[in-house]
Structures are given as structure tokens and as C-alpha cells.
């Protein structure tokens, strides 16, 4: 379910197209667009998918979704043992129960108004939510346009390959040329990975 959609901003495309590699990716994949998803289900999906292949992550997420409807109360009723019975690791079950409690207690209220750094700090304060998960939420739930997720292995490897770079620090530095549209640049690197 999409709340809305992030579609290509002409200024972003013009800015990114100054870079020859990005210009080719824009030409190949067209104007960017991605759906924005509700925050709680996005967090659940991200935690379930951590350190799993995309196919396994999708299967596990569907199980959790089917059993709980992604409703915090139903997640809490299922509990850690019920989540474990669905095939989730104990640590992930504990994290999901924590997320459900946080949602029920209003922990995420007002997060949309926070800066990227403040929103990240609030998110990583929860068990099972690290920097990568927070970055995915910033991009795909909050629609933030200047996130450069170098913790994402697919994006990192694609940037290394296309730009002849080696290591996270080099890719981190590369991101500076795409400010304030780094999320769009990341989108194109992911699109190339999926192509």
C-alpha cells in the first residue's frame, strides 16, 4: 500500500545528469519514481528482511503479514514465540515486538517533522533498527531526498563498479556530488542492480 509516490523532480534530474554515469542511468531507466509506504509496516518489512536474500525476505514478510495484518496489537498477541513459529530468528521476533510496542505507545508521532539526523536517532534507538533500516525508512516512508545509504551492499557494489571505486569511504565521498538529491542517485544505482 502506497501513501503517495515520490516522482522525478526536474531540478534533481538536471543536477544528477551533470555526472556522466548518472546521465547514462537516467537515460536508461527514465525518470525516477518510488512509492512511499506507511512507517510501521516499512519498519516491520526492513527488520524481517535484514541479512536475508530478497526472495527469502519476501516470503518471511508475507508470513508475518498474513499472521498479523501488520497491526501492532496482533503482533503483540502473537509475541516472540509466535513469530519464531513463523520462522523468524529470536532476535527479529524480539525486535518486532518492540516495534509494535513503540507504535502502540506513539513513539513515531511527529517523526515526519524531524530532520534526517533526528529521525535517524529516534529510529536507531529501537532494538533491531540500525542505520541501514533507518535510511530505508527515510527514503521509502518519509520521502527524504538526500539520503546516501552506503550501508546497502547492492548500492555500494554498483557504485564501486560504475565509478571504479573501492570501499565505503570512496562511495561515501562520491555521494557528495549528488547532494541534495542523493536518494535519487541511490535509486538509479539500485535500478541498475535490478536491470
C-alpha positions in Angstrom: 0.0 0.0 0.0 1.5 3.4 -1.0 0.7 6.5 0.9 1.9 8.5 -2.1 4.7 8.5 -4.6 8.0 10.2 -5.0 8.3 11.2 -8.7 11.1 12.8 -10.6 11.8 16.5 -9.9 13.2 18.3 -12.9 15.9 20.0 -10.8 17.0 16.7 -9.4 17.3 15.1 -12.9 19.3 18.1 -14.2 21.6 18.1 -11.2 22.3 14.3 -11.5 22.7 14.4 -15.2 25.8 16.6 -14.8 27.5 13.4 -13.8 28.2 11.3 -17.0 27.5 8.0 -15.3 24.2 9.2 -13.8 23.2 10.8 -17.1 23.5 7.3 -18.7 21.5 5.7 -15.9 18.8 8.3 -16.2 18.6 7.8 -19.9 18.5 4.0 -19.5 15.9 3.9 -16.6 13.9 7.0 -17.2 12.6 9.5 -14.6 12.7 8.0 -11.1 9.7 7.2 -9.1 9.0 5.1 -6.0 6.2 4.6 -3.6 6.1 5.9 -0.1 4.9 3.3 2.4 3.4 3.7 5.9 6.2 3.8 8.5 5.3 0.9 10.8 4.8 -1.7 8.0 8.1 -0.4 6.4 10.0 -1.0 9.7 8.5 -4.4 10.0 9.5 -5.3 6.4 13.0 -3.9 6.9 13.6 -5.8 10.2 12.2 -9.1 8.7 14.4 -8.7 5.7 17.7 -8.0 7.4 20.5 -10.3 6.2 18.2 -12.3 4.0 18.1 -12.7 0.3 15.2 -10.7 -1.4 13.3 -13.9 -2.1 13.5 -15.2 1.4 12.8 -11.8 2.9 9.6 -11.5 0.8 8.4 -15.0 1.9 9.1 -14.2 5.6 7.4 -10.8 5.3 4.3 -12.4 3.7 4.1 -14.9 6.6 4.2 -12.1 9.2 1.8 -10.0 7.2 -0.6 -12.9 6.9 -0.5 -13.7 10.6 -0.8 -10.2 11.9 -2.1 -7.9 9.2 0.8 -5.8 10.3 -1.3 -4.5 13.1 0.7 -3.8 16.3 -1.9 -5.4 18.6 -1.9 -8.6 16.6 1.9 -8.6 16.6 1.9 -8.3 20.3 -0.6 -11.1 20.7 1.5 -13.4 18.5 4.6 -12.5 20.6 8.1 -13.6 20.2 7.3 -17.3 20.3 4.6 -17.0 17.7 6.9 -15.1 15.4 9.6 -17.8 16.0 7.0 -20.4 14.9 6.7 -18.4 11.6 10.4 -19.0 11.0 11.8 -15.7 12.3 15.0 -15.7 14.4 14.6 -14.9 18.1 16.3 -11.5 17.8 14.0 -10.4 15.0 10.9 -11.5 16.9 12.1 -9.5 19.9 12.7 -6.5 17.6 9.2 -6.8 16.0 7.5 -6.9 19.4 9.5 -3.8 20.4 8.4 -2.0 17.3 4.8 -3.0 17.9 5.0 -1.6 21.5 6.6 1.6 20.1 3.9 2.1 17.6 1.1 1.5 20.2 2.8 4.0 22.5 3.1 6.7 19.9 6.9 6.6 19.6 6.7 7.6 15.9 4.4 10.5 16.3 5.9 13.7 14.8 8.8 11.9 13.2 7.9 13.4 9.8 8.7 16.9 11.2 12.2 15.9 12.4 15.4 16.5 10.5 17.0 13.4 8.8 19.6 13.2 11.7 16.9 13.5 14.4 14.6 10.9 12.7 17.5 8.5 12.3 18.4 8.9 16.0 14.9 8.2 17.0 14.7 5.1 14.8 18.0 3.6 15.8 17.0 4.0 19.4 14.8 0.9 18.8 16.1 -2.7 19.1 16.8 -4.2 15.7 16.8 -0.8 13.8 20.3 0.1 12.6 21.5 2.8 10.3 20.6 0.9 7.1 17.0 0.3 8.3 16.7 3.9 9.3 17.9 5.1 5.9 15.4 2.8 4.1 12.6 4.3 6.2 13.8 7.9 5.5 13.7 7.2 1.7 10.7 4.9 1.4 8.4 6.1 4.1 9.4 9.7 4.9 10.3 10.5 1.2 13.6 12.2 2.1 15.6 13.1 -0.9 19.1 13.5 0.5 19.9 10.0 1.9 23.0 8.2 0.7 22.7 4.6 2.1 26.3 3.3 1.7 25.4 0.5 4.2 23.3 -1.0 1.4 25.5 -3.6 -0.2 23.8 -3.6 -3.6 24.1 0.2 -3.9 27.7 0.2 -2.6 28.8 -2.5 -5.1 27.1 -0.8 -8.0 28.7 2.5 -7.2 32.1 0.8 -6.9 31.6 -0.9 -10.3 30.3 2.0 -12.2 32.7 4.6 -10.8 35.8 2.4 -10.4 35.8 2.9 -6.7 36.9 0.7 -3.8 35.4 0.8 -0.3 32.7 2.5 1.6 34.7 5.7 2.2 35.2 6.3 -1.5 31.5 5.7 -2.2 30.6 8.0 0.7 32.7 10.7 -0.9 31.1 10.1 -4.3 27.7 10.9 -2.7 28.7 14.5 -2.0 28.4 15.3 -5.7 24.8 14.3 -5.7 23.6 16.5 -2.8 20.8 17.4 -2.2 19.4 14.6 -4.4 21.4 11.6 -3.1 18.2 9.4 -2.6 17.5 9.8 -6.4 21.1 8.8 -7.2 20.8 5.8 -5.0 17.6 4.9 -6.8 19.5 4.8 -10.1 22.2 2.6 -8.7 19.5 0.2 -7.4 17.7 0.3 -10.8 21.0 -0.7 -12.5 21.5 -3.6 -10.0 17.9 -4.8 -10.7 18.3 -4.5 -14.5 
